[in-house]
Amino acid sequence: MKVKNIELLSCDAGWRNFHFVKLTTDTGIVGWSEFDEGFGAPCVGAVIERMSARVIGQEVGEHERIYAELFGATRPASGGIVALAIGAMENALLDAKARGLGVPVYELLGGKIRDRIRVYWSHCATWRINHPTHYKPAITDLDGVKAIGREVRDKGFTGLKTNIFTYDSDTKNPRGWRPGFGVPFAPELNVERNVLRNLVMHLEALREGAGPDVNILLDLNFNAKTEGFLKILRAIADLDIFWVEIDSLVPEALGHIRKQSPHPISSCETLLGLREFMPYFREQAMDVAIIDTPWNGVWQSMKIAAAAEAHELNVAPHNFYGHLCTMMNAHFSAAVPNLRIMETDIDRVEWDHELFDHVPEFVDGHLVLPDRPGWGVIPNEEAIRAHPPKGPQGLLNYGKLKSS
């Protein structure tokens, strides 16, 4: 079974676009993957198109050799959007291979260890504050934050993750605080007292709404330097936090932070390839390694998870994309031994469910793994074309948003 054609499709997803690889074989079997151009990585699709000529005509089952060939051909500029394009290609090959064999992808990964995967509700309050047009009901004050905490609990989820926000003096008009992404533009990344007070207030409101039994996770992204991260950790030392997620490009700096943190530290969602993860593993820089499997490719991500296991670390997938990415991550999560928990977005744009033939099933805060072939979900091409993409979206467009 050989690759006959590779096609890219995109559609509107509110504040961003969704992007898909459709890989057709000479037997008529189609493999799909989802990739992203909004999380700081524009033009991945252009790289996939450039690479396609080397993939067409090759055996679908030889995805490891294809990966090695593409990596070798791009070695002088490895990483970045080149790595993302290879990962997207690998994921489409895995889907096609599994569909050709009539098995779920997790069978290619060694078989499933678990039938249900514990998930946490990611970007909780975040989407309804930053993108109120697309995610309802809009959150405009602390009462809204408490309400979504109650919603998480009432819908049976056992964990939620949120971000940093600042409020007016009357605890209204929350705004996302993410200078690491240029909103506001403050490249020095200093963390002042007002930010600390607002963060504690926000977390306490979520706790009040969610109750004592829901785990709260905090994502700090790249929004501080080492000094600032330590100030935040001291400010929230007395709160019950499942983990604090920190992005740092320096393993030693992150290791220094972890040694002083009262809470577990997770990190590495923006790393590409095992070589980038290894210095963090050797440094014991985090408690949980976050792996972006759409970026790295699920097959390569299994290797990263194995290295994490060898360093006594658990892993968690980075997952804030469309439903196809959720299912790609679910197969990884089902097969990897050292899983901590899986990220997922519950708040969706209103037409999300139209874009796929199946959507993820959540029961009691767990994703129920299907046994359908491949990833277990197929994009609906007619629905995708009914929602054409809206030009450049994502982080490059953040400065135009309400939160700026």
C-alpha positions in Angstrom: 0.0 0.0 0.0 1.7 3.2 -1.2 1.0 6.9 -0.8 -0.8 8.2 -3.9 -1.7 11.7 -3.0 -1.3 14.2 -0.1 -3.9 17.0 0.3 -4.2 19.8 2.9 -7.6 21.1 4.2 -8.3 24.0 6.5 -11.3 25.5 8.2 -12.4 28.3 10.5 -12.1 27.4 14.2 -13.1 30.8 15.7 -9.9 32.6 16.9 -7.8 30.2 14.9 -8.0 27.7 12.0 -7.9 23.9 12.0 -5.6 22.2 9.5 -5.6 18.6 8.2 -3.5 16.3 6.2 -5.4 13.9 3.9 -3.1 11.1 2.7 -4.7 8.8 0.0 -3.2 5.5 -0.8 -3.2 3.5 -4.1 -5.7 1.1 -2.5 -8.2 3.9 -1.7 -7.5 3.9 2.0 -7.2 7.4 3.5 -5.1 8.4 6.5 -5.7 11.7 8.3 -3.8 13.9 10.7 -4.4 17.3 12.2 -1.7 19.9 12.5 -1.5 23.5 13.8 -0.3 26.8 12.4 -1.7 29.1 15.2 0.6 28.2 18.2 3.6 30.2 17.0 4.2 28.1 13.9 2.8 29.7 10.7 3.3 28.0 7.3 3.6 24.4 8.4 1.3 23.5 5.5 3.7 25.0 3.0 6.5 22.7 4.3 4.2 19.7 4.2 3.5 20.4 0.5 7.2 20.8 -0.2 7.9 17.4 1.5 5.1 15.6 -0.2 7.0 14.8 -3.3 9.4 12.7 -1.3 6.6 10.8 0.4 4.3 10.1 -2.6 5.1 6.6 -3.9 6.5 5.3 -0.7 5.1 2.4 1.3 2.7 3.6 4.0 3.9 1.0 6.5 7.5 2.3 6.4 6.8 5.4 8.4 10.0 5.1 10.4 12.1 5.0 7.3 10.2 7.9 5.8 10.7 9.9 9.0 14.4 9.2 8.8 14.6 10.2 5.2 12.7 13.5 5.8 14.8 14.3 8.8 18.0 13.7 6.9 16.9 15.8 4.0 16.1 18.7 6.3 18.8 18.2 8.9 20.6 21.6 8.4 17.3 23.3 9.4 15.9 20.6 11.7 13.3 21.6 14.3 10.8 24.3 14.1 8.1 24.1 11.5 10.2 21.5 9.6 9.8 19.1 12.5 6.1 19.9 12.8 5.6 19.1 9.1 7.3 15.7 9.5 5.2 15.0 12.6 2.0 15.7 10.7 3.1 13.4 7.9 4.0 10.6 10.3 0.6 10.9 12.0 -1.2 10.6 8.7 0.9 7.5 7.8 0.0 5.9 11.1 -3.7 6.4 10.5 -3.5 5.0 7.0 -1.4 2.0 8.1 -3.8 1.2 10.9 -6.8 1.5 8.7 -5.2 -0.8 6.1 -4.8 -3.4 8.9 -8.3 -2.7 10.2 -7.0 -1.9 13.7 -6.9 1.2 16.0 -3.6 3.0 16.0 -2.9 2.0 19.6 -2.3 -1.5 18.3 0.7 -0.2 16.4 2.0 1.4 19.6 2.2 -1.9 21.5 -1.5 -2.2 22.4 -3.6 -0.3 24.9 -2.9 -0.2 28.6 -6.1 1.6 29.5 -9.6 1.8 28.1 -10.4 5.1 29.8 -8.1 8.1 30.0 -8.4 10.7 32.8 -8.6 14.2 31.4 -8.6 17.7 32.7 -10.7 20.6 31.4 -8.0 22.9 29.9 -8.3 26.6 29.4 -11.0 26.7 32.0 -12.3 30.3 32.2 -9.5 31.2 29.7 -11.5 30.8 26.5 -14.6 32.4 27.9 -12.6 35.4 29.0 -10.2 35.8 26.0 -12.7 34.8 23.3 -16.2 35.6 24.5 -17.6 35.7 21.0 -16.8 32.0 20.4 -17.2 30.5 23.9 -20.3 31.0 25.9 -21.3 32.2 28.4 -18.7 35.0 28.5 -17.0 35.5 31.8 -16.9 39.1 32.8 -16.2 38.9 36.6 -15.2 36.6 39.4 -18.7 35.3 39.8 -18.3 33.9 36.3 -15.1 32.2 37.3 -16.8 30.6 40.3 -19.6 29.5 38.0 -17.4 27.7 35.6 -15.7 26.0 38.5 -19.1 24.6 39.5 -19.7 23.6 35.9 -16.5 21.5 35.8 -17.5 19.7 39.0 -21.2 19.2 38.0 -20.2 17.7 34.6 -18.0 15.1 36.4 -14.5 16.4 35.5 -11.9 15.9 38.2 -9.4 18.5 37.0 -9.2 21.9 35.4 -6.4 24.1 34.1 -6.4 27.9 34.0 -4.1 30.8 33.2 -3.2 34.2 34.5 -5.7 37.1 34.5 -5.9 40.6 35.8 -9.1 42.3 36.9 -10.4 45.8 37.5 -10.5 47.0 41.1 -14.1 45.9 41.3 -13.1 42.3 40.3 -14.7 42.8 36.9 -13.4 42.9 33.3 -10.8 40.1 33.4 -8.0 40.3 30.9 -5.5 37.6 29.9 -2.0 38.4 31.1 0.5 36.7 28.8 3.5 38.9 28.0 5.4 35.8 27.0 3.2 35.9 23.9 3.3 39.7 23.5 -0.1 40.5 25.2 0.6 42.9 26.8 3.9 43.8 25.1 6.3 43.7 28.0 9.4 41.8 26.9 11.1 42.2 30.3 8.5 39.7 31.6 8.5 41.1 35.1 5.9 39.9 37.6 4.6 42.7 39.8 2.4 42.6 42.9 -0.8 43.4 41.1 -0.4 40.3 38.9 0.3 38.1 42.0 -2.8 39.5 43.8 -5.0 38.9 40.8 -3.7 35.4 40.2 -4.4 34.3 43.8 -7.8 35.9 43.6 -8.6 34.0 40.4 -7.4 30.7 41.7 -9.4 31.1 44.9 -12.5 31.8 43.0 -12.1 28.7 40.9 -11.5 26.7 44.1 -14.7 28.1 45.6 -16.7 27.1 42.6 -15.1 23.7 41.9 -15.0 22.6 45.5 -12.2 20.7 47.4 -12.1 17.5 45.2 -11.4 19.0 41.8 -7.7 19.3 41.0 -6.6 22.8 39.8 -3.7 23.1 37.4 -2.0 26.4 36.5 -0.3 27.2 33.2 2.2 30.0 33.3 3.5 29.4 29.8 6.5 31.7 28.9 5.1 34.6 30.9 8.0 35.2 33.3 11.7 34.7 33.8 13.2 32.6 36.6 12.8 35.4 39.2 9.1 35.9 38.2 8.3 32.2 38.2 9.7 31.9 41.8 7.7 34.9 42.9 4.5 33.3 41.6 5.3 30.0 43.3 5.8 31.8 46.6 2.6 33.7 46.2 0.5 30.5 45.6 2.5 28.2 48.0 -0.5 27.7 50.3 -2.9 26.9 47.6 -3.7 23.3 46.5 -2.3 23.0 43.0 -2.0 19.8 41.0 0.8 21.2 39.0 2.3 24.5 37.8 3.1 24.4 34.1 6.2 26.5 33.1 7.9 26.9 29.8 11.6 27.7 29.9 14.2 27.4 27.2 17.0 26.7 29.8 16.9 23.3 31.5 19.1 24.5 34.4 16.8 27.4 35.0 13.8 25.2 35.1 15.6 22.7 37.4 16.4 25.6 39.7 12.7 26.5 39.8 11.6 23.0 40.5 14.0 22.6 43.4 12.3 25.5 45.1 8.7 24.8 44.1 6.1 23.7 46.7 4.1 22.3 43.7 4.9 19.7 41.0 6.3 21.3 37.8 5.3 20.3 34.3 7.0 21.5 31.1 8.3 20.8 27.6 5.2 21.2 25.5 7.1 23.3 22.9 10.0 20.9 22.5 10.6 19.0 19.3 12.4 15.6 19.1 14.0 13.5 21.7 17.3 15.4 21.5 15.6 18.6 22.8 13.9 16.7 25.7 17.1 14.9 26.9 18.8 17.9 28.6 15.6 18.5 30.7 15.4 14.8 31.6 19.1 14.8 32.7 18.5 17.9 34.7 15.4 16.4 36.4 13.9 19.8 35.5 10.3 18.8 35.8 7.9 16.3 37.5 5.8 15.7 34.3 7.0 16.0 30.7 4.4 17.4 28.4 4.7 16.1 24.8 3.0 17.6 21.8 2.2 14.5 19.8 0.8 16.4 16.7 4.0 18.3 16.6 6.4 15.4 17.2 4.4 12.6 15.6 2.9 9.9 17.8 5.5 7.3 16.9 8.3 9.6 17.8 6.4 10.7 21.0 6.4 7.1 22.2 10.3 7.2 22.1 10.3 10.5 24.1 7.9 8.9 26.7 10.2 5.9 27.0 13.1 8.1 27.7 11.0 10.0 30.3 10.2 6.6 31.9 13.9 5.8 32.1 14.4 9.1 34.0 11.5 8.2 36.4 9.1 10.8 34.8 5.5 10.6 33.8 4.2 12.3 30.6 1.1 14.2 29.6 0.1 15.1 26.0 -0.3 18.7 24.9 -3.8 18.9 23.4 -5.7 22.1 22.7 -6.6 21.6 19.1 -9.5 19.9 17.2 -11.2 16.6 17.9 -8.9 14.7 15.6 -5.9 15.8 17.7 -7.7 14.7 20.8 -8.1 11.2 19.4 -4.5 11.2 18.2 -3.5 12.0 21.8 -5.9 9.5 23.2 -4.2 6.6 21.3 -0.8 7.8 22.7 -2.3 8.1 26.2 -3.8 4.6 25.9 -0.5 3.0 25.0 2.1 4.8 27.0 2.8 3.2 30.4 3.9 6.4 32.2 0.9 8.6 31.7 0.0 11.3 34.3 -3.2 12.8 32.8 -4.5 14.1 29.4 -5.3 17.7 28.5 -8.5 18.5 26.5 -10.6 21.5 25.7 -14.3 21.1 26.6 -15.3 24.6 25.5 -15.6 24.4 21.7 -16.8 26.7 18.9 -20.4 25.9 18.0 -19.6 24.0 14.7 -16.7 21.9 16.0 -18.9 18.7 16.2 -19.9 19.1 12.6 -16.3 18.7 11.4 -15.9 15.0 12.3 -17.8 11.8 12.0 -17.3 11.0 15.7 -16.5 13.2 18.7 -14.7 12.3 21.9 -16.9 10.6 24.5 -16.3 11.7 28.1 -17.7 9.8 31.1 -16.9 10.8 34.7 -14.0 12.9 33.7 -12.5 10.3 31.5 -12.2 9.9 27.7 -13.6 6.6 26.6 -11.3 5.0 24.0 -13.1 3.7 20.9 -12.0 0.5 19.0 -12.6 1.9 15.5 -9.8 1.6 13.0 -7.1 4.3 12.8 -7.6 7.3 15.0 -11.2 6.4 15.3 -12.4 9.7 13.8 -12.6 11.1 10.2 -12.9 14.8 9.3 -16.0 15.7 7.4 -14.8 17.3 4.2 -18.1 18.9 3.4 -18.4 20.5 6.8 -14.8 21.7 6.6 -15.4 23.4 3.2 -18.6 25.0 4.7 -16.4 26.8 7.2 -13.5 28.3 5.1 -10.4 29.4 7.0 -10.2 33.1 8.0 -6.7 34.2 6.9 -3.9 34.3 9.4 -5.1 33.4 12.9 -3.7 32.3 16.3 -0.9 33.9 18.3 0.1 36.2 15.5 -3.4 37.7 15.7 -3.5 38.0 19.6 -2.7 41.7 19.6 -6.1 42.3 18.0 -8.1 40.5 20.7 -10.1 41.9 23.6 -7.5 40.7 26.0 -4.9 43.2 24.6 
